[in-house]
Amino acid sequence: MDSKNNNHTIGQLSLEQQFKLQILERDIENLTLEQAKEYLLEAFRQIMVKENICKEMIKECYL
């Protein structure tokens, strides 16, 4: 796969991710405002943890 094709798909979701997103959309449809706030905060926390893991892995590659 050439880098031009790879860069085109980086910002797009795979079919599997699109399917998971549709399931999530259905599941969160009936959340209360409080539940939605808790869910959003937890999602952002997990994103930050993932970013930290990625940063550490990149550091390890350059050591």
Secondary structure per residue as TSV (DSSP state, phi and psi in degrees):
chain	resnum	aa	ss	phi	psi
A	1	M	-	360.0	128.1
A	2	D	-	-80.5	161.8
A	3	S	H	-66.5	-29.8
A	4	K	H	-62.6	-45.5
A	5	N	H	-66.2	-40.2
A	6	N	H	-64.2	-42.6
A	7	N	H	-64.5	-30.5
A	8	H	H	-67.4	-34.0
A	9	T	H	-94.6	-7.2
A	10	I	H	-58.6	-43.2
A	11	G	T	-87.5	6.0
A	12	Q	S	-110.8	153.4
A	13	L	-	-87.4	144.2
A	14	S	-	-72.1	168.3
A	15	L	H	-60.3	-39.5
A	16	E	H	-63.0	-42.4
A	17	Q	H	-66.5	-38.5
A	18	Q	H	-62.1	-40.6
A	19	F	H	-63.9	-44.9
A	20	K	H	-61.9	-37.2
A	21	L	H	-65.8	-39.0
A	22	Q	H	-64.7	-39.9
A	23	I	H	-63.8	-45.1
A	24	L	H	-60.5	-43.9
A	25	E	H	-57.6	-43.0
A	26	R	H	-65.6	-41.2
A	27	D	H	-68.5	-34.0
A	28	I	H	-90.2	-4.5
A	29	E	T	-54.5	-36.6
A	30	N	T	-105.2	17.6
A	31	L	-	-70.7	148.1
A	32	T	-	-74.6	167.5
A	33	L	H	-59.5	-43.1
A	34	E	H	-62.9	-44.2
A	35	Q	H	-63.1	-40.0
A	36	A	H	-64.2	-41.0
A	37	K	H	-62.5	-44.8
A	38	E	H	-62.8	-42.2
A	39	Y	H	-62.9	-44.9
A	40	L	H	-63.1	-45.1
A	41	L	H	-61.5	-42.5
A	42	E	H	-66.1	-38.4
A	43	A	H	-62.8	-44.5
A	44	F	H	-66.1	-37.2
A	45	R	H	-61.1	-44.8
A	46	Q	H	-66.3	-36.0
A	47	I	H	-62.8	-42.8
A	48	M	H	-65.2	-40.2
A	49	V	H	-61.6	-44.3
A	50	K	H	-60.7	-42.9
A	51	E	H	-59.8	-43.2
A	52	N	H	-62.6	-41.5
A	53	I	H	-63.3	-44.7
A	54	C	H	-62.2	-43.5
A	55	K	H	-60.4	-43.2
A	56	E	H	-64.9	-40.0
A	57	M	H	-64.9	-39.7
A	58	I	H	-65.7	-42.7
A	59	K	H	-57.6	-44.0
A	60	E	H	-63.3	-32.8
A	61	C	H	-67.8	-28.8
A	62	Y	T	-97.1	2.3
A	63	L	-	-86.4	360.0
